[in-house]
C-alpha cells in the first residue's frame, strides 16, 4: 500500500512539474502587405463548419486552331507570356501520320495577340519549311520538341538575353536566349541540366521573390512521371536536380507541370500539371487500330518554397462533355496565365488559362478558360454559418499618409454574409475591431475594404501580432492582404 502511495506521489509531482513548464507560444509570421490566398493551409489556424473549396475554370471560345503550314494534330507544349502590350504564344508545330505511325516534323511556332483572346500567326520568313519561308516558325533543330521561353525579369539580365528558354536535346536541357523573342540562339553547345527525363514541357524562370532562376522538369520515380527542380544564379550553372515532395497525395503520372509564380502573390508557386491515367482509355477513337491508352485532366498544386507542395487530388480541369478531351494526352494546361476583360457589363477583369483539345485527332486547338482573380480555392461556409481564424501574423505600417486597411476578395449569396474581427495573441477580440463592431458584408468584390463602425484604419496595429477571425454564411473568402499604399 505504501509503495502505491509513493508511486502516486511521484506521478503527481511529475504532473505538477510538467504543467509548470511554459508551452512555447506561437511565433507570428510577418506577411507585410503581401496578398495571401487560401490555396494551402498556411494561413489557417482553425476551421469550424467551413472548408477549403477547390474551384474550376469556365470554358470559353477556341483561342487558336493549329492548322498552319508548319502545324498539325500534335501541336503541343504551349507557352503564353506578356511582353509590354503584346501577348506572345510559343508552341510545338508537329503532326502525327497515322498511316505511317510516326511524327512527320517538329518546329517551334509563334503567335501573338493584343488582348490574349484573339490570336494571329505572323509570317516571319525565318525558316524554310516544305520549300517556303511563309510561316510562323521561330526555331528549328535542338530543343524544338519542347521549347519553353520566358521573359527574364532579372535586373542583371543582358539586353540581348531579354528572353530565355529551355529545350531538350541530346544529353539534357539546352539554354537559349533572344533579344526580341523572335530570333533565338543557343547560349552554349552543351546541356545545362542533365539529370532527369526531358520528354515534356520542361521550364524555368526568374524567381523575383527569391532572386534566382528556378527550373521544373520531368523525372521518373518508380516508373511514374514526376517533377524535379533545381536553381541557378546565372541560368547556365544549376544545382543538382531533386524530386519535389508532394505530401499526402498518391503517386500519379504528372505529364507536365506549368509552374508559375502567381503574379498577384509572387511568393506563391502555382502549378497546373496534366495528370495522365495510362490504365484507362476512351470508349471511342478516330483510328481504332492505333488506340493508344490513357486519359488526362488538369490538377492544381501550390508551394511556398518550390520543394514541398500541396496537390489537390480532385481535378481542377475536367475533360468535360467534349469527347475529344477524353482521349490520350489532351487537357494540357498551357504554361502561363493572363488577365483578360470580362465580357459581362460591370465585371472586373478575370484570369484566363488555356488548354489543349483534339490532340492527335486534329485539327489540334487551344481553348481559353476563365477564372476569378485569386479564385482557385476559397474558404467556404454553408448557409448555416461557419468560421475561419488565421494564424498569428504581423503586417507593415503605412507607406506615407495612407491608412493600413484589410482588403478582402470575397463573395456571398443574396442571403449570405461575412463579418470579421481582429484577435490579439491570447485570442481576445481587440476593442474597436470586434465582431459586434464589424460591418455585415454581403456582395461580391475583389478588393473590399473591411470596416468596423465605418472605421477601416488598422495603422495602430501595424507590427503587432494579430489573428483575423471570419464568420461566414453562404459565402466564399478567396484572399486577403493588409493594404498600406
C-alpha positions in Angstrom: 0.0 0.0 0.0 2.8 2.4 1.0 4.6 1.6 -2.3 1.5 2.5 -4.2 1.2 5.8 -2.3 4.8 6.6 -3.1 4.2 5.8 -6.7 1.2 8.1 -7.0 3.1 10.9 -5.2 5.8 10.6 -7.7 3.4 10.7 -10.6 1.6 13.8 -9.1 5.0 15.6 -8.7 5.9 14.8 -12.3 2.5 16.1 -13.5 2.9 19.3 -11.5 6.4 19.8 -12.8 5.2 19.2 -16.4 2.4 21.7 -16.0 4.8 24.3 -14.8 6.9 24.1 -18.0 5.8 27.0 -20.2 4.3 26.0 -23.6 6.1 27.6 -26.4 4.0 30.4 -27.8 3.1 30.5 -31.5 5.6 32.8 -33.3 3.8 35.3 -35.5 4.5 35.2 -39.3 5.2 38.6 -40.9 3.2 38.9 -44.1 3.8 42.6 -44.6 1.5 43.9 -47.3 1.5 40.8 -49.5 -1.6 39.1 -50.7 -2.3 35.7 -49.1 -4.5 33.1 -50.8 -6.2 30.1 -49.2 -4.7 27.6 -51.8 -3.0 25.8 -48.9 -3.5 25.7 -45.2 -0.6 28.0 -44.3 -2.9 30.9 -43.3 -5.4 28.7 -41.4 -5.3 28.3 -37.7 -8.8 26.8 -37.3 -11.9 26.0 -39.3 -15.3 25.5 -37.8 -18.1 24.3 -40.1 -16.2 25.8 -43.0 -13.8 24.2 -45.6 -11.4 24.9 -48.4 -13.3 24.6 -51.7 -11.5 24.0 -55.0 -13.0 26.0 -57.9 -12.9 25.2 -61.6 -12.2 27.4 -64.7 -15.1 28.1 -67.1 -14.7 27.1 -70.7 -14.8 29.9 -73.3 -14.1 30.2 -77.0 -11.4 28.5 -79.1 -8.3 30.8 -78.8 -6.4 29.3 -81.8 -6.5 26.3 -84.1 -3.2 24.8 -85.1 -3.9 24.3 -88.8 -1.0 26.3 -90.3 1.6 25.1 -92.8 4.1 24.0 -90.1 1.5 22.9 -87.5 -0.6 19.7 -87.1 -2.6 17.4 -85.0 0.0 17.1 -82.2 0.9 20.8 -81.8 1.6 21.0 -78.1 3.6 22.3 -75.1 2.1 25.8 -75.3 3.7 28.8 -73.6 1.9 32.2 -73.2 3.6 35.3 -71.8 3.0 39.0 -71.7 5.6 41.4 -73.1 4.5 45.0 -72.7 1.3 45.4 -74.6 1.8 42.2 -76.6 1.0 38.6 -75.6 3.2 36.0 -77.1 2.5 32.3 -77.7 5.1 29.7 -78.4 4.2 26.1 -79.2 5.5 23.0 -80.9 4.3 22.7 -84.5 4.1 18.9 -85.2 2.0 16.3 -86.9 1.4 12.6 -86.4 0.9 10.5 -89.6 -1.5 7.7 -88.6 -0.8 5.7 -91.8 2.9 5.6 -91.2 2.7 5.7 -87.4 5.3 8.4 -87.0 5.7 12.1 -86.3 6.4 14.0 -89.5 8.1 17.1 -88.1 8.7 19.2 -85.0 9.3 23.0 -85.1 8.7 26.0 -82.8 5.8 28.2 -83.9 4.8 31.6 -82.7 1.5 33.6 -82.4 0.7 36.9 -80.8 -2.2 39.0 -79.5 -3.0 42.4 -78.1 -5.8 41.1 -75.8 -4.9 37.4 -75.1 -8.2 36.4 -76.7 -7.7 36.9 -80.4 -4.5 35.5 -81.9 -2.7 35.9 -85.2 0.2 33.9 -86.7 2.7 36.4 -88.3 4.5 35.4 -91.4 8.1 35.7 -90.1 10.1 34.4 -93.1 12.9 33.0 -90.9 13.0 29.3 -91.6 12.2 27.3 -94.7 9.5 24.6 -94.3 8.4 22.4 -97.2 10.1 24.8 -99.7 8.7 28.0 -98.3 9.6 30.6 -95.7 6.0 31.9 -95.4 5.3 30.5 -92.0 5.4 31.4 -88.3 8.4 29.3 -87.3 10.9 30.9 -84.8 13.2 27.9 -84.2 14.1 24.5 -85.7 16.6 21.9 -84.5 17.7 21.2 -81.0 15.0 21.9 -78.4 12.2 22.2 -80.9 10.3 19.3 -79.3 9.5 21.3 -76.2 10.9 24.8 -76.5 9.7 26.8 -73.4 10.6 30.6 -73.3 10.2 33.2 -70.6 10.7 36.9 -70.3 13.7 37.4 -68.0 13.0 40.0 -65.2 16.4 39.5 -63.6 17.8 43.1 -63.1 21.2 41.8 -64.2 19.9 40.3 -67.4 21.8 41.3 -70.6 19.8 43.2 -73.2 20.5 40.6 -75.9 19.2 37.9 -73.5 15.9 39.5 -72.6 14.2 36.3 -73.5 15.5 32.9 -72.4 14.3 29.3 -72.9 14.9 25.7 -72.2 14.6 22.9 -74.7 15.6 19.3 -74.7 18.3 17.8 -76.9 20.9 15.1 -76.7 22.0 14.7 -73.1 19.6 17.0 -71.4 18.2 20.6 -71.4 19.8 23.3 -73.5 19.7 27.0 -72.8 18.6 29.6 -75.4 18.5 33.4 -75.5 16.9 36.1 -77.6 16.8 39.9 -77.6 13.3 40.1 -79.0 11.5 36.7 -78.5 11.7 36.0 -82.3 15.4 35.5 -83.1 16.9 32.8 -81.0 20.3 31.2 -80.4 21.9 28.6 -78.2 23.7 30.0 -75.1 26.2 27.2 -75.2 26.7 24.0 -77.2 26.2 21.6 -74.2 23.2 21.0 -72.0 22.9 22.9 -68.8 20.7 20.3 -66.9 21.4 16.6 -67.5 19.7 14.8 -64.7 16.0 13.9 -65.5 13.8 12.7 -68.2 13.1 15.5 -70.6 10.3 14.4 -72.9 7.9 17.0 -71.6 7.4 20.8 -71.2 10.4 21.5 -69.0 10.5 25.1 -67.9 12.5 27.7 -65.9 12.0 31.4 -65.0 13.5 34.1 -62.8 12.0 33.9 -59.3 11.7 37.5 -58.3 10.8 36.8 -54.8 13.9 34.7 -54.0 16.3 36.3 -56.6 17.3 33.2 -58.6 16.4 31.1 -61.6 14.2 28.1 -60.8 13.6 25.1 -63.0 10.9 22.4 -63.0 11.3 19.4 -65.3 10.3 15.8 -65.7 11.8 12.8 -63.9 10.7 9.3 -63.2 10.4 7.7 -59.8 9.3 4.1 -59.6 8.3 4.3 -63.2 5.9 7.1 -62.5 6.2 10.6 -64.2 7.2 13.1 -61.6 8.6 16.6 -61.3 12.2 17.6 -60.4 13.5 21.0 -59.6 16.8 22.9 -59.4 18.0 26.5 -59.1 20.7 28.8 -60.7 22.2 32.2 -60.3 23.2 32.6 -64.0 20.9 30.2 -66.0 23.9 28.2 -67.1 25.2 26.5 -63.9 22.4 24.7 -62.0 22.2 22.9 -58.7 21.7 19.1 -58.7 18.0 18.4 -59.6 15.9 16.7 -56.9 12.3 15.5 -56.9 9.7 17.8 -55.4 7.9 16.5 -52.3 4.1 16.3 -52.8 2.8 15.5 -49.4 -0.3 13.5 -48.7 -1.0 12.7 -52.3 -0.8 9.3 -54.1 1.8 8.8 -56.8 0.2 9.7 -60.2 1.7 10.5 -63.6 2.2 14.2 -63.8 2.9 14.7 -67.5 3.6 18.4 -67.5 3.8 21.0 -64.6 3.1 24.5 -66.0 4.5 26.1 -62.8 4.3 29.9 -62.3 5.0 32.4 -59.6 1.4 33.8 -59.2 1.6 37.4 -60.3 -0.7 38.8 -57.6 1.2 36.9 -54.9 4.6 36.1 -56.3 5.8 34.4 -53.2 3.4 31.5 -54.1 4.2 29.0 -56.7 1.2 27.6 -58.5 1.4 24.6 -60.8 -1.1 23.0 -63.2 0.1 19.6 -64.1 -1.6 17.4 -66.6 -2.4 14.2 -64.8 -2.1 11.2 -67.0 -4.0 8.0 -66.3 -2.4 5.4 -68.6 -4.6 2.5 -67.4 -7.8 4.0 -68.9 -8.7 4.6 -72.5 -11.5 6.3 -74.3 -14.5 4.4 -75.4 -14.1 5.9 -78.9 -11.2 6.7 -81.1 -11.0 8.1 -84.7 -8.5 5.4 -85.6 -9.3 2.2 -83.6 -6.2 0.4 -84.9 -4.0 2.9 -83.1 -6.0 3.3 -79.9 -3.2 4.4 -77.5 -4.4 4.1 -73.9 -4.6 7.0 -71.5 -6.9 9.8 -70.4 -5.9 13.1 -68.8 -7.1 16.0 -66.7 -5.6 19.1 -65.1 -4.8 19.4 -61.3 -3.7 22.2 -59.1 -0.6 22.3 -56.9 0.9 25.0 -54.7 4.1 25.6 -52.9 5.9 28.3 -50.8 9.4 27.2 -51.5 9.4 25.1 -54.7 10.3 21.9 -52.9 7.3 21.0 -50.7 4.0 21.0 -52.5 0.3 20.6 -51.7 -1.6 18.9 -54.5 -5.4 19.0 -54.8 -6.2 15.4 -55.9 -9.6 16.4 -57.2 -9.3 17.6 -60.8 -9.0 21.4 -61.3 -9.8 21.0 -65.1 -12.0 18.0 -66.0 -12.3 16.8 -69.6 -16.0 17.7 -69.7 -18.5 16.7 -72.3 -16.2 17.3 -75.3 -15.4 13.7 -76.2 -12.1 14.7 -77.9 -10.8 15.7 -74.5 -11.4 12.2 -73.2 -8.6 10.6 -75.1 -4.9 10.3 -74.7 -2.8 13.5 -73.9 -5.5 16.2 -74.0 -6.2 18.8 -71.3 -2.6 20.0 -71.2 -2.9 23.4 -69.4 -0.6 25.9 -71.2 2.2 27.4 -69.3 1.1 30.9 -68.4 -1.9 32.8 -67.0 -3.2 36.1 -68.4 -5.7 38.7 -67.2 -8.4 39.5 -69.6 -11.5 41.7 -69.6 -14.8 40.1 -68.7 -17.5 40.2 -71.4 -20.1 40.9 -68.8 -21.0 44.5 -68.2 -19.7 45.9 -64.9 -17.5 42.9 -64.2 -13.8 43.2 -63.3 -11.1 41.5 -65.3 -10.6 37.8 -64.8 -7.9 35.2 -65.2 -7.5 33.3 -68.5 -6.0 29.9 -68.8 -5.7 27.8 -71.9 -5.8 24.0 -72.5 -5.3 21.7 -75.5 -8.1 19.7 -77.1 -8.5 17.5 -80.1 -4.9 16.3 -79.7 -3.9 13.6 -82.1 -7.4 13.8 -83.7 -6.9 17.2 -85.4 -7.1 19.9 -86.1 -5.5 20.4 -82.7 -6.7 23.5 -80.9 -6.3 25.6 -77.8 -9.4 26.6 -75.8 -9.5 29.6 -73.4 -10.9 29.1 -69.8 -11.6 31.9 -67.3 -11.5 32.1 -63.5 -12.0 34.7 -60.9 -8.8 36.5 -59.8 -7.4 34.5 -56.8 -10.3 32.2 -57.4 -8.5 28.9 -57.3 -9.6 27.9 -53.7 -11.8 29.6 -51.2 -12.8 29.3 -47.6 -16.5 28.3 -48.0 -19.2 28.1 -45.4 -22.8 27.0 -45.8 -26.0 28.9 -45.1 -25.9 27.6 -41.5 -22.7 29.5 -41.0 -19.0 28.7 -40.4 -15.8 30.3 -39.2 -12.1 30.5 -40.1 -9.4 32.0 -37.9 -6.0 32.9 -39.4 -2.6 32.1 -38.0 -0.9 34.7 -35.9 0.5 37.4 -38.2 2.1 40.8 -38.3 1.7 43.4 -41.1 3.5 46.5 -42.2 2.8 50.1 -41.3 1.6 52.6 -43.9 3.7 53.8 -46.8 3.2 57.5 -46.3 -0.1 59.1 -45.1 -2.5 56.5 -46.3 -4.1 54.2 -43.7 -3.5 50.5 -43.4 -6.6 48.6 -44.4 -7.7 45.0 -44.7 -8.5 44.2 -48.3 -10.7 41.1 -49.0 -11.6 39.1 -52.1 -14.9 37.6 -51.2 -18.4 36.8 -52.4 -21.8 35.9 -50.8 -25.2 34.9 -51.8 -28.1 37.4 -51.5 -28.9 35.9 -48.1 -25.3 35.3 -47.1 -22.9 37.5 -45.2 -19.3 37.9 -43.9 -18.2 39.5 -40.7 -14.7 39.7 -39.1 -12.8 40.7 -36.1 -9.1 41.0 -35.0 -7.8 39.0 -32.1 -4.7 39.6 -30.0 -2.1 36.9 -29.1 -4.3 35.5 -26.4 -7.3 35.2 -28.8 -9.1 38.1 -27.2 -11.0 40.4 -29.6 -9.3 43.8 -29.9 -11.5 46.7 -28.8 -12.7 48.7 -31.9 -12.3 45.7 -34.1 -14.6 43.2 -32.6 -17.3 41.1 -34.4 -20.1 43.3 -32.8 -18.5 46.4 -34.3 -17.9 44.7 -37.8 -20.0 45.6 -40.8 -22.2 42.8 -42.1 -20.8 42.4 -45.7 -22.9 41.0 -48.5 -21.9 41.2 -52.1 -19.2 40.2 -54.5 -15.9 42.2 -54.6 -12.2 41.5 -55.4 -10.9 44.3 -53.2 -13.4 45.1 -50.4 -12.2 47.2 -47.5 -13.2 45.8 -44.1 -14.7 48.3 -41.7 -15.8 48.4 -38.1 -18.5 51.0 -37.4 -17.2 52.8 -40.5 -13.6 52.7 -39.5 -11.1 50.9 -41.7 -7.7 52.2 -40.5 -5.6 49.5 -38.8 -2.4 51.6 -38.5 -2.4 51.3 -34.7 -2.0 47.5 -35.0 0.9 47.5 -37.5 3.7 45.3 -36.3 1.6 43.8 -33.5 0.7 40.1 -33.6 -3.0 39.5 -34.6 -5.3 36.9 -35.9 -8.3 37.6 -38.2 -11.5 35.7 -37.4 -14.1 35.5 -40.2 -17.7 34.4 -39.6 -19.2 33.4 -43.0 -22.7 32.4 -44.1 -23.2 31.1 -47.6 -20.0 32.9 -48.6 -16.6 32.4 -50.0 -13.3 34.1 -48.9 -10.6 33.9 -51.6 -7.7 36.1 -50.4 -6.7 38.9 -48.0 -4.0 41.5 -47.6 -3.2 44.5 -45.4 -3.0 47.2 -48.0 -0.7 50.1 -46.9 -0.5 52.3 -50.0 
